Amino acid sequence: MRKERNILTALVCNVLLAYFVLAVCRLLFVVVNYDIYAEGLRSAQLWLMAKGALRFDTSAVCYLNIPYVVALLLPLHFKEGAAMQTIARWLFVVCNAVGVIANLCDIVYVPFGGRRTTWSLFSEFSNEGNIGKVVAVELVAHWYLVLAAVIIIWLLWRLYTPARKGYNRVVYYVSHTVLLAAVAPLIIFGIRGGVGRTVRPISLNDANEYIASPAQAAIVLNTPFSMIRTIGKNPFNEMNFFDEKELNNIFNPIHEYAADTASQRKNVVVFIVESFGKEYIGAFNPHRSEPSLTPFLDSLIAVSHTYARSYGNGRKSIDGMPSVLSGIPMFVEPFFVTPASLNRVSGIAGELATEGYHTVFFHGAPNGSMGFQAFAKATGFKEYYGQDEYDAAYPGNDDFDGSWAIWDEPFFKFYARTLNTLPQPFVASMFSASSHHPFAIPAQYADVYKEGKLPIHKCIQYTDNALRGFFESVRGEEWFRNTLFVITADHSNQCLDQYYNTSAGIFELPIIFYDPSGEGPFAPGVDSVRIAQQIDIMPTVLDFLGYTRPFLAYGKSLLDVAPEDSYAVNWLSGQYQYFKDDYLLIFDGEKSTALMNIREDKMLQNNLLGRAAGEQQTIMERSLKAIIQDYMARMLGDRLVPSNDKE
């Protein structure tokens, strides 16, 4: 045990120790994930990032150590003694250990989520009955971080400085009262992030003040702060950029197509393929010399209609369903875990159900996992096929992957067999699972799909072959040629190419329309002029089918939008990203922070804000503000279906 010090010295030493362990956690975060952030760090102002990190760490230190400070400084002489000293020490170690563990967990989680963990994590995984097993697997896989946690927590205990007990009662009460009176406002100022009336409480969004790209926000922030500051917070706030009339003139998400084309009764099959970012797909990276990880998908793309510039609208699996199937992007927090998830909401299934379509959704995880079943039901899918239905169809099977879901290959076969039994027309969607952390494949394929440069590579190959099996099994069915197939991903994942780690590249996803007839608007070819995004899928499909009822979607029909009016929008680390023409605008909710020409500056090194393209900036800001204002108003006002607008 370290030597006892006077109470002020002990307090200062222990606070500095708390800062030190947070700094160590951040260093580990950067070192372990250096490949992701390397390019950005080379051009970053490191001193500015360090300044921001200190500000957020100060807030975290203040939050985490309130119990310790109260136990140490509360002026009650009868609480002093060996027992209270022990309690104070335990409070210090335990509270800061929680912060350490949270930070180290995010070393693993941030590369997949793209941001520091917030309190919504507990809602996201509230329905996962196997989360304990997943965590156990990760503890083994990242044993070095477990060891780091043990060492850091041991240092918290070993380097803790105990306070010397005062015996003079008058001195005791005076010193403790004065110290508590002095420390309390310092804690408040630290939590708020500054001093003065003009200083508003620091938020996650303030990280953008210290970085060159939203992707770097995770370095500046820390996980305890991110989680504490989002407890019980409604992510949606009313915006007032425009009055109602002007807003509707700029942007309106209500679509109603004229009956100028014959209604088609084609089936619709939508694949949301876990983690299939563009980096893994050979057809989108023809410059590479190594063999493609996706030979089947490459062959399908050759006879499909695709987009050279296509983006996702979220960074997590639970962002994929609302974006693809309901045209709702992720802003601030995943839609599933916000109060707005209880709003009336429609989707491609609900709309087509009004036209007599049979609607089914498939996901091989335990029923209820990730909230998929609830969302599917809320948006109009009448039937749901999950692990329960699979196990009922194949009792005694051994097809569960041990972590999340039924392996893709057998579940895709189940998907195909079930589609063969459905009455036409139908709309069916499948959310795959195997190309997911912890990146395992069935044992029988261990010698078929070897470890690649990244752990996910073998899973990509496995799922690509599962897709091949699905199409081979249904190609001869009567319904096949009367079906539009749509293939996209929920989000990207581990990347080697530095471009795919930029704040633009991490959102690059395939959007593939395959019409077996090879004719019409989805004839084979690559559209290199329009920007496509996940939230365009629903309006595009409904437009293709000749659907004429009004519906809500934040995207546009890719069959109807002019190239100069196409766009993509997403949210990353506290900032909105808006893609239009050749530019990417980054907006923090109040003001623009960056404007880049993404054709000429793929690595996003040259911020044109205030220096060039002023007219372009004005146009993009106006459009983005309208989207944000409309989105917030509809989320807060339960106006996610057109009929609620009228009400």
VOLUMNU-639220 format. One line per 2 residues: number of its first residue (from 1); their letters; for each residue y, z, x of C-alpha. Coordinates in nm, 3 decimals. Each point is the difference from the previous one (the first is absolute). Layout:
<rs>
NUM = A = Y Z X ~ ...
</rs>
This chain:
<rs>
1 = MR = 0.000 0.000 0.000 ~ 0.348 -0.086 0.118
3 = KE = 0.243 0.278 0.081 ~ 0.201 0.141 -0.290
5 = RN = 0.364 -0.109 -0.015 ~ 0.300 0.111 -0.198
7 = IL = 0.003 -0.142 -0.349 ~ 0.255 -0.278 0.067
9 = TA = -0.179 -0.119 0.314 ~ -0.336 0.005 -0.178
11 = LV = 0.141 -0.201 -0.290 ~ 0.156 -0.263 0.229
13 = CN = -0.316 -0.033 0.211 ~ -0.222 -0.049 -0.303
15 = VL = 0.232 -0.252 -0.164 ~ 0.007 -0.200 0.322
17 = LA = -0.380 0.016 0.004 ~ -0.004 -0.144 -0.354
19 = YF = 0.222 -0.287 0.115 ~ -0.225 -0.056 0.299
21 = VL = -0.319 -0.042 -0.203 ~ 0.168 -0.247 -0.236
23 = AV = 0.115 -0.200 0.301 ~ -0.355 -0.001 0.137
25 = CR = -0.129 -0.126 -0.335 ~ 0.254 -0.282 0.000
27 = LL = -0.093 -0.095 0.356 ~ -0.367 -0.018 -0.103
29 = FV = 0.099 -0.208 -0.303 ~ 0.176 -0.256 0.217
31 = VV = -0.269 -0.008 0.270 ~ -0.293 -0.044 -0.239
33 = NY = 0.184 -0.264 -0.207 ~ 0.185 -0.164 0.287
35 = DI = -0.142 -0.345 -0.069 ~ 0.157 0.007 -0.346
37 = YA = 0.346 0.106 0.116 ~ 0.012 -0.144 0.352
39 = EG = 0.213 -0.305 -0.075 ~ 0.251 0.196 -0.203
41 = LR = 0.026 0.278 0.256 ~ 0.089 -0.244 0.275
43 = SA = 0.315 -0.102 -0.183 ~ 0.075 0.333 -0.168
45 = QL = 0.277 0.240 0.097 ~ -0.232 0.282 0.098
47 = WL = 0.279 0.255 0.036 ~ 0.105 -0.070 -0.359
49 = MA = -0.359 0.040 -0.122 ~ -0.026 0.326 0.194
51 = KG = 0.320 0.124 -0.165 ~ -0.143 -0.078 -0.342
53 = AL = -0.332 0.160 0.086 ~ 0.179 0.321 0.102
55 = RF = 0.186 0.008 -0.333 ~ -0.319 -0.037 -0.205
57 = DT = -0.191 0.243 0.221 ~ 0.276 0.256 -0.050
59 = SA = -0.046 -0.025 -0.374 ~ -0.378 0.030 0.033
61 = VC = 0.027 0.299 0.236 ~ 0.229 0.174 -0.247
63 = YL = -0.229 -0.068 -0.295 ~ -0.318 0.104 0.179
65 = NI = 0.139 0.319 0.148 ~ 0.173 0.158 -0.299
67 = PY = -0.294 0.242 -0.057 ~ 0.001 0.099 0.368
69 = VV = 0.378 0.054 0.010 ~ -0.009 0.214 -0.314
71 = AL = -0.287 0.209 0.136 ~ 0.179 0.043 0.332
73 = LL = 0.358 0.066 -0.113 ~ -0.018 0.164 -0.342
75 = PL = 0.175 0.334 0.065 ~ -0.258 0.248 -0.128
77 = HF = -0.087 0.252 0.267 ~ -0.321 0.112 -0.168
79 = KE = -0.149 -0.349 0.043 ~ 0.009 0.026 0.378
81 = GA = -0.306 0.080 0.202 ~ -0.306 -0.168 0.145
83 = AM = -0.116 -0.130 -0.338 ~ 0.327 -0.176 -0.074
85 = QT = 0.014 -0.145 0.349 ~ -0.344 -0.148 -0.061
87 = IA = 0.101 -0.133 -0.340 ~ 0.313 -0.163 0.144
89 = RW = -0.206 -0.162 0.273 ~ -0.255 -0.134 -0.246
91 = LF = 0.272 -0.135 -0.227 ~ 0.156 -0.183 0.293
93 = VV = -0.328 -0.145 0.124 ~ -0.145 -0.095 -0.339
95 = CN = 0.317 -0.162 -0.140 ~ 0.059 -0.204 0.315
97 = AV = -0.370 -0.084 0.026 ~ 0.022 -0.157 -0.348
99 = GV = 0.283 -0.217 0.131 ~ -0.202 -0.095 0.308
101 = IA = -0.307 -0.095 -0.204 ~ 0.209 -0.207 -0.243
103 = NL = 0.162 -0.188 0.288 ~ -0.330 -0.068 0.174
105 = CD = -0.159 -0.122 -0.325 ~ 0.280 -0.253 -0.032
107 = IV = -0.083 -0.139 0.342 ~ -0.307 -0.141 -0.176
109 = YV = 0.151 -0.064 -0.344 ~ 0.341 -0.156 0.076
111 = PF = -0.140 -0.326 0.147 ~ -0.160 -0.068 -0.339
113 = GG = 0.271 0.131 -0.232 ~ 0.290 -0.122 0.212
115 = RR = 0.197 0.322 -0.046 ~ -0.019 0.377 0.035
117 = TT = -0.205 0.173 -0.267 ~ 0.188 0.136 -0.301
119 = WS = -0.100 0.252 -0.265 ~ -0.131 -0.282 -0.218
121 = LF = -0.309 -0.006 0.224 ~ -0.151 0.281 -0.208
123 = SE = 0.038 -0.207 -0.315 ~ -0.132 -0.316 0.165
125 = FS = -0.330 0.163 0.095 ~ -0.028 0.253 -0.283
127 = NE = -0.292 -0.189 -0.156 ~ -0.201 -0.047 0.319
129 = GN = -0.312 0.213 -0.013 ~ -0.114 -0.109 0.346
131 = IG = 0.323 0.070 0.187 ~ -0.161 0.290 0.188
133 = KV = -0.261 -0.231 0.147 ~ 0.263 -0.257 0.097
135 = VA = 0.203 0.269 0.177 ~ -0.313 0.121 0.182
137 = VE = -0.069 -0.353 0.123 ~ 0.356 -0.030 0.125
139 = LV = -0.017 0.332 0.182 ~ -0.298 -0.128 0.195
141 = AH = 0.153 -0.344 0.062 ~ 0.326 0.154 0.125
143 = WY = -0.145 0.294 0.188 ~ 0.274 -0.026 0.261
145 = LV = 0.261 0.080 -0.265 ~ -0.207 0.294 -0.119
147 = LA = -0.008 0.121 0.362 ~ 0.376 -0.054 0.026
149 = AV = 0.051 0.207 -0.316 ~ -0.210 0.283 0.137
151 = II = 0.190 0.001 0.330 ~ 0.344 -0.014 -0.166
153 = IW = -0.083 0.276 -0.248 ~ -0.140 0.211 0.285
155 = LL = 0.329 -0.051 0.185 ~ 0.189 0.117 -0.309
157 = WR = -0.200 0.322 0.012 ~ 0.001 0.043 0.375
159 = LY = 0.368 -0.079 0.057 ~ 0.129 0.198 -0.296
161 = TP = 0.263 0.253 0.107 ~ -0.025 0.335 -0.180
163 = AR = 0.316 0.192 -0.083 ~ 0.062 0.346 0.142
165 = KG = 0.022 0.267 -0.269 ~ 0.330 0.191 -0.016
167 = YN = -0.014 0.379 -0.041 ~ 0.364 0.079 -0.083
169 = RV = 0.022 -0.044 -0.375 ~ 0.372 -0.076 -0.005
171 = VY = -0.033 -0.261 0.272 ~ -0.305 -0.138 -0.176
173 = YV = 0.174 -0.058 -0.334 ~ 0.318 -0.133 0.153
175 = SH = -0.175 -0.242 0.235 ~ -0.246 -0.130 -0.261
177 = TV = 0.266 -0.036 -0.269 ~ 0.239 -0.184 0.232
179 = LL = -0.276 -0.227 0.128 ~ -0.127 -0.080 -0.350
181 = AA = 0.354 -0.071 -0.118 ~ 0.052 -0.232 0.296
183 = VA = -0.339 -0.173 -0.015 ~ -0.013 -0.060 -0.377
185 = PL = 0.287 -0.254 -0.008 ~ -0.136 -0.164 0.317
187 = II = -0.331 -0.054 -0.180 ~ 0.183 -0.146 -0.299
189 = FG = 0.205 -0.229 0.223 ~ -0.314 -0.104 0.186
191 = IR = -0.185 -0.079 -0.321 ~ 0.296 -0.196 -0.136
193 = GG = 0.035 -0.194 0.326 ~ 0.359 0.099 0.078
195 = VG = 0.304 0.210 -0.079 ~ 0.286 -0.064 -0.239
197 = RT = 0.068 -0.099 -0.359 ~ -0.031 -0.368 0.075
199 = VR = -0.351 0.038 0.141 ~ -0.256 -0.071 -0.268
201 = PI = -0.353 0.135 0.048 ~ -0.189 -0.212 0.249
203 = SL = -0.265 -0.226 -0.154 ~ -0.272 -0.235 0.118
205 = ND = 0.243 -0.286 -0.041 ~ 0.227 0.145 0.270
207 = AN = -0.257 -0.095 0.263 ~ 0.132 -0.355 -0.026
209 = EY = 0.323 0.113 0.167 ~ -0.185 0.036 0.328
211 = IA = -0.228 -0.303 0.010 ~ 0.020 -0.377 0.037
213 = SP = -0.284 -0.076 -0.245 ~ -0.150 0.187 -0.298
215 = AQ = -0.337 -0.009 0.173 ~ 0.137 0.247 0.259
217 = AA = 0.090 0.265 -0.258 ~ -0.338 0.167 0.038
219 = IV = 0.085 0.078 0.365 ~ 0.327 0.173 -0.086
221 = LN = -0.135 0.194 -0.299 ~ -0.260 0.274 0.004
223 = TP = -0.264 0.067 -0.264 ~ 0.091 0.359 -0.102
225 = FS = 0.353 -0.113 -0.083 ~ -0.123 -0.308 -0.189
227 = MI = -0.239 0.203 -0.212 ~ 0.227 0.295 -0.071
229 = RT = 0.298 -0.213 -0.097 ~ -0.203 -0.199 -0.255
231 = IG = -0.155 0.292 -0.190 ~ 0.070 -0.044 -0.370
233 = KN = 0.248 -0.281 0.059 ~ 0.043 -0.281 -0.252
235 = PF = 0.020 -0.308 0.222 ~ 0.213 -0.193 -0.247
237 = NE = 0.376 0.032 -0.029 ~ 0.237 -0.182 -0.233
239 = MN = 0.204 -0.269 0.173 ~ 0.334 -0.139 -0.122
241 = FF = 0.074 -0.304 0.211 ~ 0.072 -0.219 -0.306
243 = DE = 0.073 0.035 -0.369 ~ -0.280 -0.099 -0.237
245 = KE = 0.130 -0.350 -0.072 ~ 0.050 -0.089 0.365
247 = LN = -0.337 0.149 0.092 ~ -0.181 -0.221 -0.252
249 = NI = 0.183 -0.305 0.130 ~ -0.115 0.072 0.356
251 = FN = -0.356 0.118 -0.064 ~ -0.226 0.050 -0.299
253 = PI = -0.373 0.070 0.041 ~ -0.085 -0.108 -0.356
255 = HE = -0.177 -0.337 0.003 ~ -0.054 -0.226 -0.297
257 = YA = -0.131 -0.348 0.067 ~ 0.075 -0.291 -0.232
259 = AD = -0.296 -0.162 -0.170 ~ 0.048 -0.324 0.191
261 = TA = -0.353 -0.010 0.136 ~ -0.330 0.023 -0.181
263 = SQ = -0.155 0.344 0.006 ~ -0.303 0.007 0.226
265 = RK = -0.301 0.223 -0.070 ~ -0.104 0.024 0.360
267 = NV = -0.167 0.314 0.130 ~ 0.184 0.198 0.268
269 = VV = -0.176 0.182 0.284 ~ 0.217 0.209 0.232
271 = FI = -0.122 0.140 0.332 ~ 0.205 0.278 0.160
273 = VE = -0.171 0.020 0.337 ~ 0.044 0.324 0.188
275 = SF = 0.214 -0.026 0.318 ~ -0.023 -0.382 0.032
277 = GK = 0.332 -0.054 0.173 ~ 0.086 -0.345 0.130
279 = EY = -0.066 0.094 0.360 ~ -0.375 0.000 -0.057
281 = IG = -0.018 -0.339 -0.172 ~ -0.050 -0.297 0.230
283 = AF = 0.159 -0.253 -0.236 ~ 0.335 0.180 0.033
285 = NP = -0.021 0.023 0.378 ~ -0.106 -0.346 0.122
287 = HR = 0.151 0.063 0.345 ~ -0.272 0.248 0.092
289 = SE = -0.283 -0.105 0.227 ~ -0.256 0.266 -0.097
291 = PS = -0.239 -0.060 -0.294 ~ 0.134 0.087 -0.343
293 = LT = -0.110 0.327 -0.162 ~ 0.004 -0.172 -0.341
295 = PF = -0.186 -0.332 0.017 ~ -0.076 -0.002 -0.373
297 = LD = 0.351 0.090 -0.114 ~ 0.134 -0.266 0.237
299 = SL = -0.219 -0.259 -0.172 ~ 0.115 0.117 -0.343
301 = IA = 0.365 -0.014 0.105 ~ -0.052 -0.364 0.101
303 = VS = -0.069 -0.088 -0.365 ~ 0.252 0.246 -0.150
305 = HT = 0.374 0.027 -0.051 ~ 0.157 0.252 0.239
307 = YA = 0.339 0.107 0.135 ~ 0.114 0.006 0.359
309 = RS = 0.242 0.282 -0.080 ~ -0.172 0.257 -0.221
311 = YG = 0.054 0.376 -0.011 ~ -0.132 0.319 -0.151
313 = NG = 0.214 0.241 -0.199 ~ -0.151 0.322 0.130
315 = RK = -0.185 0.159 0.289 ~ -0.282 0.189 -0.175
317 = SI = -0.299 -0.082 -0.215 ~ 0.157 0.165 -0.302
319 = DG = 0.301 -0.232 0.037 ~ -0.219 -0.309 -0.030
321 = MP = -0.110 0.025 -0.364 ~ 0.347 0.042 -0.157
323 = SV = 0.140 -0.278 0.221 ~ -0.276 -0.256 -0.055
325 = LS = -0.103 0.074 -0.358 ~ 0.326 0.123 -0.157
327 = GI = 0.277 -0.152 0.212 ~ 0.136 0.344 0.098
329 = PM = 0.092 0.052 0.368 ~ -0.011 0.335 0.177
331 = FV = 0.345 0.152 0.047 ~ 0.032 0.349 0.156
333 = EP = -0.341 0.133 -0.114 ~ -0.323 -0.158 -0.128
335 = FF = 0.035 -0.072 -0.372 ~ -0.328 0.183 -0.076
337 = VT = 0.135 0.338 0.114 ~ 0.344 -0.014 -0.160
339 = PA = 0.099 0.123 -0.347 ~ 0.050 -0.367 -0.095
341 = SL = -0.377 -0.051 0.009 ~ -0.004 0.156 -0.348
343 = NR = 0.233 -0.271 -0.132 ~ -0.129 -0.283 -0.214
345 = VS = -0.097 -0.274 0.240 ~ -0.175 -0.332 -0.038
347 = GI = -0.164 -0.240 0.239 ~ -0.183 -0.327 0.023
349 = AG = -0.298 0.146 -0.188 ~ 0.206 0.145 -0.282
351 = EL = 0.196 -0.320 -0.046 ~ -0.306 -0.225 -0.004
353 = AT = -0.183 0.241 -0.231 ~ 0.253 -0.101 -0.267
355 = EG = -0.134 -0.355 0.041 ~ -0.360 0.108 -0.054
357 = YH = -0.101 0.039 0.364 ~ -0.283 0.235 0.096
359 = TV = 0.136 0.235 0.269 ~ -0.200 0.178 0.273
361 = FF = 0.082 0.183 0.324 ~ -0.236 0.077 0.291
363 = HG = 0.027 0.253 0.281 ~ -0.305 0.137 0.177
365 = AP = 0.133 0.352 0.062 ~ -0.089 0.302 -0.215
367 = NG = 0.158 -0.044 -0.343 ~ 0.350 0.148 -0.005
369 = SM = 0.054 -0.055 0.372 ~ 0.362 -0.067 0.103
371 = GF = 0.105 -0.009 -0.366 ~ -0.123 -0.360 -0.027
373 = QA = -0.198 0.057 -0.319 ~ 0.295 0.165 -0.176
375 = FA = 0.238 -0.278 0.102 ~ -0.247 -0.271 -0.097
377 = KA = -0.032 0.151 -0.346 ~ 0.377 0.047 -0.038
379 = TG = 0.067 -0.364 0.084 ~ -0.252 -0.156 -0.235
381 = FK = -0.339 -0.016 0.173 ~ -0.246 0.089 -0.275
383 = EY = -0.303 0.035 0.226 ~ -0.030 0.174 0.337
385 = YG = -0.286 -0.037 0.245 ~ -0.010 0.261 0.274
387 = QD = -0.266 0.185 0.192 ~ -0.128 0.163 -0.320
389 = EY = -0.073 -0.337 -0.158 ~ -0.150 -0.133 0.322
391 = DA = -0.231 0.300 0.033 ~ -0.103 -0.038 -0.364
393 = AY = -0.086 -0.365 0.060 ~ -0.187 0.075 0.324
395 = PG = -0.139 0.355 -0.023 ~ -0.111 0.146 0.329
397 = ND = 0.200 -0.248 0.205 ~ 0.112 0.086 0.352
399 = DF = 0.312 -0.216 0.001 ~ 0.273 0.265 0.025
401 = DG = 0.182 -0.031 0.332 ~ 0.006 0.375 0.056
403 = SW = 0.378 0.029 -0.023 ~ 0.174 -0.195 -0.274
405 = AI = -0.198 -0.247 -0.206 ~ -0.294 -0.236 -0.045
407 = WD = -0.023 -0.245 0.289 ~ 0.182 -0.326 -0.074
409 = EP = -0.301 -0.232 0.024 ~ -0.212 0.164 -0.273
411 = FF = 0.302 0.078 -0.215 ~ 0.125 -0.360 0.021
413 = KF = -0.344 -0.112 -0.117 ~ 0.026 0.246 -0.288
415 = YA = 0.343 -0.145 -0.077 ~ -0.141 -0.351 -0.009
417 = RT = -0.297 0.093 -0.221 ~ 0.225 0.182 -0.246
419 = LN = 0.246 -0.290 -0.023 ~ -0.291 -0.226 -0.091
421 = TL = -0.054 0.208 -0.315 ~ 0.360 0.011 -0.124
423 = PQ = 0.131 -0.196 -0.298 ~ 0.270 -0.252 0.089
425 = PF = 0.286 0.001 0.054 ~ 0.012 0.309 0.219
427 = VA = 0.231 0.155 0.256 ~ -0.178 0.203 0.265
429 = SM = 0.129 0.179 0.305 ~ -0.184 0.144 0.296
431 = FS = 0.138 0.247 0.256 ~ -0.224 0.001 0.306
433 = AS = -0.062 0.299 0.228 ~ -0.199 -0.060 0.319
435 = SH = 0.278 -0.124 0.231 ~ 0.145 0.350 -0.002
437 = HP = 0.024 0.293 0.233 ~ -0.232 0.140 0.143
439 = FA = -0.101 -0.364 0.061 ~ -0.375 0.016 -0.046
441 = IP = -0.243 -0.277 -0.097 ~ -0.360 0.020 -0.123
443 = AQ = -0.251 0.082 0.273 ~ -0.184 -0.331 -0.041
445 = YA = 0.314 -0.184 0.113 ~ 0.063 0.205 0.312
447 = DV = -0.134 -0.281 0.221 ~ 0.154 -0.276 -0.212
449 = YK = 0.364 0.104 -0.006 ~ 0.084 0.147 0.338
451 = EG = 0.288 0.229 0.080 ~ 0.314 -0.205 0.043
453 = KL = 0.325 0.083 0.172 ~ 0.080 0.226 -0.295
455 = PI = -0.245 0.215 -0.201 ~ 0.088 -0.185 -0.322
457 = HK = -0.108 -0.338 0.138 ~ -0.370 0.047 -0.072
459 = CI = 0.087 0.106 -0.357 ~ 0.212 -0.310 -0.054
461 = QY = -0.293 -0.218 0.103 ~ -0.234 0.191 -0.229
463 = TD = 0.227 -0.028 -0.305 ~ 0.069 -0.368 0.072
465 = NA = -0.375 -0.061 -0.018 ~ -0.018 0.203 -0.322
467 = LR = 0.261 -0.236 -0.145 ~ -0.215 -0.293 0.109
469 = GF = -0.294 0.151 -0.185 ~ 0.204 0.046 -0.316
471 = FE = 0.120 -0.360 -0.012 ~ -0.340 -0.142 0.087
473 = SV = -0.156 0.194 -0.287 ~ 0.252 -0.105 -0.267
475 = RG = 0.078 -0.357 0.110 ~ -0.271 -0.142 -0.222
477 = EE = 0.090 0.202 -0.309 ~ 0.141 -0.170 -0.309
479 = WF = 0.321 0.208 0.005 ~ 0.079 -0.066 0.366
481 = RN = 0.198 -0.325 -0.030 ~ 0.196 0.141 -0.293
483 = TL = 0.133 0.286 0.213 ~ 0.306 0.066 0.212
485 = FV = -0.081 0.223 0.298 ~ 0.273 0.206 0.161
487 = IT = -0.058 0.173 0.332 ~ 0.238 0.240 0.169
489 = AD = -0.007 0.330 0.189 ~ 0.128 0.344 -0.092
491 = HS = 0.171 0.049 0.339 ~ -0.043 -0.079 0.368
493 = NQ = -0.164 0.228 0.254 ~ -0.055 0.033 0.374
495 = CL = 0.170 -0.280 0.191 ~ -0.004 -0.131 0.358
497 = DQ = 0.268 -0.266 -0.031 ~ 0.338 0.169 0.046
499 = YY = 0.156 -0.216 -0.270 ~ -0.236 0.148 -0.259
501 = NT = 0.124 0.345 0.102 ~ 0.364 -0.081 -0.075
503 = SA = 0.155 0.116 -0.326 ~ -0.040 -0.355 -0.131
505 = GI = -0.341 -0.080 0.148 ~ -0.176 0.309 -0.136
507 = FE = 0.059 -0.132 -0.351 ~ -0.143 -0.349 0.062
509 = LP = -0.293 -0.047 -0.238 ~ -0.190 -0.304 -0.126
511 = II = 0.071 -0.125 -0.352 ~ -0.262 -0.260 -0.086
513 = FY = -0.045 -0.195 -0.322 ~ -0.331 -0.186 -0.024
515 = DP = -0.058 -0.240 -0.287 ~ -0.348 -0.157 0.037
517 = SG = 0.125 -0.315 -0.173 ~ 0.224 -0.066 0.301
519 = EG = 0.268 -0.136 -0.230 ~ 0.326 0.110 -0.155
521 = PF = 0.255 0.243 0.144 ~ -0.264 0.176 0.210
523 = AP = -0.131 -0.309 0.172 ~ -0.088 0.069 0.365
525 = GV = 0.296 0.040 0.229 ~ 0.237 0.241 0.171
527 = DS = 0.342 0.073 -0.148 ~ 0.223 0.059 0.301
529 = VR = 0.332 0.013 -0.186 ~ -0.043 0.270 -0.263
531 = IA = -0.029 0.371 0.069 ~ -0.293 0.153 -0.191
533 = QQ = -0.079 0.366 -0.065 ~ -0.261 0.204 -0.185
535 = ID = 0.227 0.057 -0.301 ~ 0.021 -0.380 -0.048
537 = IM = -0.372 -0.021 -0.082 ~ 0.017 0.121 -0.361
539 = PT = 0.293 -0.224 -0.110 ~ -0.151 -0.297 0.187
541 = VL = -0.338 0.034 -0.171 ~ 0.152 0.049 -0.345
543 = DF = 0.226 -0.299 0.052 ~ -0.299 -0.211 0.108
545 = LG = -0.192 0.099 -0.314 ~ 0.290 -0.095 -0.229
547 = YT = 0.060 0.359 -0.114 ~ 0.309 0.024 -0.223
549 = RP = 0.038 0.368 -0.094 ~ 0.269 0.205 0.179
551 = FL = -0.122 0.225 0.280 ~ 0.146 0.198 0.292
553 = AY = -0.059 -0.073 0.368 ~ 0.231 0.041 0.299
555 = GK = -0.124 -0.320 0.161 ~ 0.041 -0.364 -0.096
557 = SL = -0.235 -0.280 -0.094 ~ -0.068 -0.196 0.317
559 = LD = -0.050 -0.306 -0.221 ~ 0.354 0.018 -0.132
561 = VA = 0.221 0.158 0.267 ~ 0.212 -0.215 0.231
563 = PE = -0.058 0.071 0.370 ~ 0.354 0.135 0.044
565 = DS = -0.056 0.247 -0.289 ~ -0.332 0.133 0.125
567 = YA = 0.002 0.340 0.169 ~ -0.207 0.303 0.092
569 = VN = 0.089 0.367 -0.012 ~ -0.164 0.313 0.133
571 = WL = 0.071 0.354 0.117 ~ -0.059 0.142 0.346
573 = SG = 0.092 0.343 0.135 ~ 0.293 0.064 -0.228
575 = QY = 0.146 -0.352 -0.008 ~ -0.032 -0.303 -0.224
577 = QY = -0.094 -0.330 0.163 ~ 0.107 -0.324 -0.167
579 = FK = -0.126 -0.339 0.119 ~ 0.191 -0.310 -0.108
581 = DD = 0.039 -0.342 0.161 ~ -0.026 0.057 0.375
583 = YL = 0.127 0.357 -0.010 ~ -0.114 0.358 -0.030
585 = LI = 0.254 0.251 -0.133 ~ -0.063 0.372 0.048
587 = FD = 0.182 0.228 -0.246 ~ -0.006 0.382 -0.014
589 = GE = 0.089 0.030 -0.368 ~ 0.374 0.021 0.065
591 = KS = 0.076 -0.248 0.273 ~ -0.163 -0.270 0.210
593 = TA = -0.122 0.111 0.341 ~ -0.135 -0.326 0.141
595 = LM = -0.013 -0.375 -0.058 ~ -0.237 -0.214 0.205
597 = NI = -0.086 -0.367 0.011 ~ -0.376 0.029 -0.013
599 = RE = -0.067 -0.365 0.084 ~ 0.197 0.009 0.324
601 = DK = -0.056 0.368 0.080 ~ -0.359 0.082 -0.093
603 = ML = 0.000 0.328 0.195 ~ 0.315 0.114 -0.184
605 = QN = 0.200 0.076 0.311 ~ 0.338 -0.144 -0.103
607 = NL = 0.192 0.179 -0.275 ~ 0.249 -0.244 -0.152
609 = LG = 0.162 0.255 -0.228 ~ 0.377 -0.037 0.012
611 = RA = -0.025 -0.265 0.272 ~ -0.136 -0.311 -0.174
613 = AG = -0.134 -0.130 -0.329 ~ 0.254 0.203 -0.197
615 = EQ = -0.032 -0.211 -0.314 ~ -0.378 0.024 0.016
617 = QT = 0.026 0.379 0.030 ~ 0.225 0.020 -0.307
619 = IM = -0.234 -0.216 -0.210 ~ -0.307 0.197 0.102
621 = ER = 0.163 0.340 -0.051 ~ 0.107 -0.096 -0.350
623 = SL = -0.349 -0.114 -0.099 ~ -0.176 0.298 0.157
625 = KA = 0.236 0.253 -0.158 ~ -0.071 -0.154 -0.340
627 = II = -0.376 0.027 0.052 ~ 0.027 0.363 0.110
629 = QD = 0.234 0.098 -0.287 ~ -0.222 -0.164 -0.260
631 = YM = -0.315 0.155 0.150 ~ 0.143 0.352 0.003
633 = AR = 0.139 -0.028 -0.354 ~ -0.330 -0.124 -0.140
635 = ML = -0.206 0.264 0.179 ~ 0.227 0.278 -0.124
637 = GD = 0.039 -0.142 -0.350 ~ -0.362 -0.100 -0.074
639 = RL = 0.090 -0.368 -0.027 ~ -0.289 -0.169 0.178
641 = VP = -0.097 -0.212 -0.299 ~ 0.238 -0.233 -0.189
643 = SN = -0.050 0.176 -0.334 ~ 0.143 0.322 0.146
645 = DK = 0.316 -0.191 0.089 ~ 0.047 -0.080 -0.368
647 = E = -0.072 0.358 -0.102
</rs>
